[in-house]
Amino acid sequence: MDRSKFVAILTGVISLLLAVGYLVLVQILDFRGEMIPAPVSLLPILFGLL
């Protein structure tokens, strides 16, 4: 197997590992539940003090 073919296969394997890792990370983050935004009721008071 020549060098260019080996580099192509290695790059493809790394790409697949990154893709699978990304999908696993997204599934883990999605498993945590619904994202609730931060409360904004104190923002006018905080910006008034600055």
N, CA, C and O atoms as CSV, one atom per row, in Angstrom:
chain,resi,resn,atom,element,x,y,z
A,1,MET,N,N,0.863,-1.186,0.000
A,1,MET,CA,C,0.000,0.000,0.000
A,1,MET,C,C,0.902,1.239,0.000
A,1,MET,O,O,1.774,1.391,0.856
A,2,ASP,N,N,0.673,2.111,-0.971
A,2,ASP,CA,C,1.517,3.296,-1.041
A,2,ASP,C,C,1.080,4.350,-0.022
A,2,ASP,O,O,0.014,4.260,0.587
A,3,ARG,N,N,1.938,5.340,0.135
A,3,ARG,CA,C,1.765,6.334,1.194
A,3,ARG,C,C,0.476,7.139,1.035
A,3,ARG,O,O,-0.211,7.374,2.029
A,4,SER,N,N,0.128,7.564,-0.161
A,4,SER,CA,C,-1.057,8.400,-0.363
A,4,SER,C,C,-2.343,7.645,-0.022
A,4,SER,O,O,-3.284,8.224,0.521
A,5,LYS,N,N,-2.379,6.357,-0.343
A,5,LYS,CA,C,-3.555,5.567,-0.010
A,5,LYS,C,C,-3.677,5.399,1.507
A,5,LYS,O,O,-4.776,5.464,2.057
A,6,PHE,N,N,-2.545,5.185,2.175
A,6,PHE,CA,C,-2.548,5.065,3.630
A,6,PHE,C,C,-3.023,6.366,4.286
A,6,PHE,O,O,-3.812,6.332,5.230
A,7,VAL,N,N,-2.549,7.497,3.794
A,7,VAL,CA,C,-2.967,8.796,4.338
A,7,VAL,C,C,-4.455,9.017,4.103
A,7,VAL,O,O,-5.139,9.550,4.977
A,8,ALA,N,N,-4.962,8.625,2.965
A,8,ALA,CA,C,-6.389,8.778,2.672
A,8,ALA,C,C,-7.234,7.922,3.612
A,8,ALA,O,O,-8.256,8.383,4.121
A,9,ILE,N,N,-6.818,6.692,3.841
A,9,ILE,CA,C,-7.564,5.811,4.742
A,9,ILE,C,C,-7.498,6.338,6.169
A,9,ILE,O,O,-8.510,6.352,6.869
A,10,LEU,N,N,-6.331,6.766,6.605
A,10,LEU,CA,C,-6.172,7.315,7.949
A,10,LEU,C,C,-7.026,8.565,8.141
A,10,LEU,O,O,-7.652,8.733,9.188
A,11,THR,N,N,-7.056,9.431,7.149
A,11,THR,CA,C,-7.885,10.638,7.227
A,11,THR,C,C,-9.363,10.278,7.292
A,11,THR,O,O,-10.117,10.910,8.032
A,12,GLY,N,N,-9.788,9.279,6.533
A,12,GLY,CA,C,-11.181,8.847,6.581
A,12,GLY,C,C,-11.556,8.261,7.926
A,12,GLY,O,O,-12.652,8.512,8.427
A,13,VAL,N,N,-10.659,7.481,8.521
A,13,VAL,CA,C,-10.924,6.901,9.844
A,13,VAL,C,C,-11.024,7.994,10.895
A,13,VAL,O,O,-11.921,7.960,11.737
A,14,ILE,N,N,-10.115,8.964,10.857
A,14,ILE,CA,C,-10.172,10.084,11.806
A,14,ILE,C,C,-11.461,10.868,11.627
A,14,ILE,O,O,-12.084,11.267,12.611
A,15,SER,N,N,-11.866,11.091,10.396
A,15,SER,CA,C,-13.107,11.811,10.126
A,15,SER,C,C,-14.322,11.074,10.683
A,15,SER,O,O,-15.212,11.686,11.273
A,16,LEU,N,N,-14.350,9.764,10.493
A,16,LEU,CA,C,-15.461,8.975,11.016
A,16,LEU,C,C,-15.485,8.990,12.541
A,16,LEU,O,O,-16.556,9.077,13.143
A,17,LEU,N,N,-14.317,8.906,13.168
A,17,LEU,CA,C,-14.254,8.960,14.629
A,17,LEU,C,C,-14.746,10.301,15.160
A,17,LEU,O,O,-15.466,10.347,16.157
A,18,LEU,N,N,-14.364,11.382,14.506
A,18,LEU,CA,C,-14.831,12.706,14.918
A,18,LEU,C,C,-16.340,12.828,14.744
A,18,LEU,O,O,-17.014,13.396,15.603
A,19,ALA,N,N,-16.875,12.306,13.651
A,19,ALA,CA,C,-18.314,12.383,13.397
A,19,ALA,C,C,-19.093,11.592,14.437
A,19,ALA,O,O,-20.099,12.073,14.959
A,20,VAL,N,N,-18.639,10.391,14.738
A,20,VAL,CA,C,-19.325,9.564,15.736
A,20,VAL,C,C,-19.207,10.216,17.114
A,20,VAL,O,O,-20.174,10.228,17.874
A,21,GLY,N,N,-18.040,10.754,17.439
A,21,GLY,CA,C,-17.860,11.441,18.711
A,21,GLY,C,C,-18.776,12.638,18.844
A,21,GLY,O,O,-19.335,12.881,19.913
A,22,TYR,N,N,-18.937,13.396,17.752
A,22,TYR,CA,C,-19.834,14.541,17.765
A,22,TYR,C,C,-21.280,14.099,17.990
A,22,TYR,O,O,-22.004,14.714,18.773
A,23,LEU,N,N,-21.696,13.045,17.311
A,23,LEU,CA,C,-23.063,12.556,17.491
A,23,LEU,C,C,-23.305,12.065,18.912
A,23,LEU,O,O,-24.378,12.290,19.472
A,24,VAL,N,N,-22.318,11.398,19.498
A,24,VAL,CA,C,-22.449,10.942,20.887
A,24,VAL,C,C,-22.548,12.143,21.822
A,24,VAL,O,O,-23.371,12.142,22.737
A,25,LEU,N,N,-21.729,13.158,21.608
A,25,LEU,CA,C,-21.773,14.367,22.434
A,25,LEU,C,C,-23.123,15.058,22.334
A,25,LEU,O,O,-23.666,15.495,23.348
A,26,VAL,N,N,-23.670,15.162,21.141
A,26,VAL,CA,C,-24.982,15.795,20.960
A,26,VAL,C,C,-26.066,14.983,21.658
A,26,VAL,O,O,-26.969,15.555,22.268
A,27,GLN,N,N,-25.988,13.668,21.576
A,27,GLN,CA,C,-26.979,12.830,22.246
A,27,GLN,C,C,-26.895,12.975,23.767
A,27,GLN,O,O,-27.921,13.009,24.445
A,28,ILE,N,N,-25.692,13.059,24.293
A,28,ILE,CA,C,-25.523,13.239,25.739
A,28,ILE,C,C,-26.087,14.584,26.179
A,28,ILE,O,O,-26.784,14.671,27.190
A,29,LEU,N,N,-25.784,15.632,25.418
A,29,LEU,CA,C,-26.299,16.959,25.776
A,29,LEU,C,C,-27.814,17.020,25.623
A,29,LEU,O,O,-28.486,17.696,26.402
A,30,ASP,N,N,-28.353,16.328,24.636
A,30,ASP,CA,C,-29.791,16.328,24.416
A,30,ASP,C,C,-30.513,15.498,25.481
A,30,ASP,O,O,-31.668,15.775,25.803
A,31,PHE,N,N,-29.848,14.497,26.022
A,31,PHE,CA,C,-30.429,13.617,27.021
A,31,PHE,C,C,-30.704,14.350,28.341
A,31,PHE,O,O,-31.541,13.916,29.133
A,32,ARG,N,N,-29.985,15.477,28.575
A,32,ARG,CA,C,-30.122,16.202,29.836
A,32,ARG,C,C,-31.490,16.852,29.993
A,32,ARG,O,O,-31.870,17.217,31.105
A,33,GLY,N,N,-32.216,17.000,28.931
A,33,GLY,CA,C,-33.564,17.551,29.028
A,33,GLY,C,C,-33.676,18.909,28.354
A,33,GLY,O,O,-32.764,19.370,27.669
A,34,GLU,N,N,-34.818,19.526,28.573
A,34,GLU,CA,C,-35.107,20.794,27.930
A,34,GLU,C,C,-34.229,21.904,28.486
A,34,GLU,O,O,-34.003,21.993,29.692
A,35,MET,N,N,-33.741,22.743,27.590
A,35,MET,CA,C,-32.932,23.886,28.019
A,35,MET,C,C,-33.860,24.993,28.495
A,35,MET,O,O,-34.772,25.401,27.775
A,36,ILE,N,N,-33.627,25.474,29.698
A,36,ILE,CA,C,-34.443,26.535,30.275
A,36,ILE,C,C,-33.609,27.817,30.263
A,36,ILE,O,O,-32.496,27.824,30.789
A,37,PRO,N,N,-34.116,28.890,29.680
A,37,PRO,CA,C,-33.328,30.123,29.627
A,37,PRO,C,C,-33.132,30.726,31.016
A,37,PRO,O,O,-33.913,30.476,31.934
A,38,ALA,N,N,-32.091,31.512,31.148
A,38,ALA,CA,C,-31.802,32.166,32.416
A,38,ALA,C,C,-32.883,33.200,32.716
A,38,ALA,O,O,-33.447,33.782,31.790
A,39,PRO,N,N,-33.179,33.437,33.982
A,39,PRO,CA,C,-34.175,34.456,34.316
A,39,PRO,C,C,-33.662,35.838,33.943
A,39,PRO,O,O,-32.492,36.154,34.156
A,40,VAL,N,N,-34.535,36.651,33.389
A,40,VAL,CA,C,-34.145,37.990,32.953
A,40,VAL,C,C,-34.778,39.070,33.828
A,40,VAL,O,O,-34.701,40.251,33.486
A,41,SER,N,N,-35.392,38.703,34.932
A,41,SER,CA,C,-36.087,39.690,35.752
A,41,SER,C,C,-35.123,40.644,36.444
A,41,SER,O,O,-35.522,41.759,36.780
A,42,LEU,N,N,-33.866,40.251,36.672
A,42,LEU,CA,C,-32.916,41.113,37.362
A,42,LEU,C,C,-32.061,41.946,36.408
A,42,LEU,O,O,-31.291,42.791,36.863
A,43,LEU,N,N,-32.177,41.733,35.120
A,43,LEU,CA,C,-31.327,42.450,34.179
A,43,LEU,C,C,-31.504,43.969,34.226
A,43,LEU,O,O,-30.489,44.665,34.223
A,44,PRO,N,N,-32.704,44.531,34.269
A,44,PRO,CA,C,-32.807,45.995,34.329
A,44,PRO,C,C,-32.173,46.564,35.607
A,44,PRO,O,O,-31.596,47.651,35.572
A,45,ILE,N,N,-32.271,45.865,36.701
A,45,ILE,CA,C,-31.689,46.351,37.949
A,45,ILE,C,C,-30.155,46.326,37.850
A,45,ILE,O,O,-29.486,47.277,38.253
A,46,LEU,N,N,-29.622,45.256,37.324
A,46,LEU,CA,C,-28.155,45.148,37.204
A,46,LEU,C,C,-27.597,46.182,36.243
A,46,LEU,O,O,-26.549,46.769,36.511
A,47,PHE,N,N,-28.272,46.416,35.136
A,47,PHE,CA,C,-27.755,47.400,34.181
A,47,PHE,C,C,-27.945,48.814,34.711
A,47,PHE,O,O,-27.200,49.715,34.326
A,48,GLY,N,N,-28.916,49.030,35.578
A,48,GLY,CA,C,-29.089,50.342,36.182
A,48,GLY,C,C,-27.990,50.680,37.160
A,48,GLY,O,O,-27.690,51.856,37.364
A,49,LEU,N,N,-27.369,49.664,37.783
A,49,LEU,CA,C,-26.310,49.904,38.738
A,49,LEU,C,C,-24.979,50.159,38.075
A,49,LEU,O,O,-24.091,50.743,38.694
A,50,LEU,N,N,-24.810,49.734,36.822
A,50,LEU,CA,C,-23.535,49.911,36.129
A,50,LEU,C,C,-23.375,51.261,35.607
A,50,LEU,O,O,-22.351,51.569,34.996
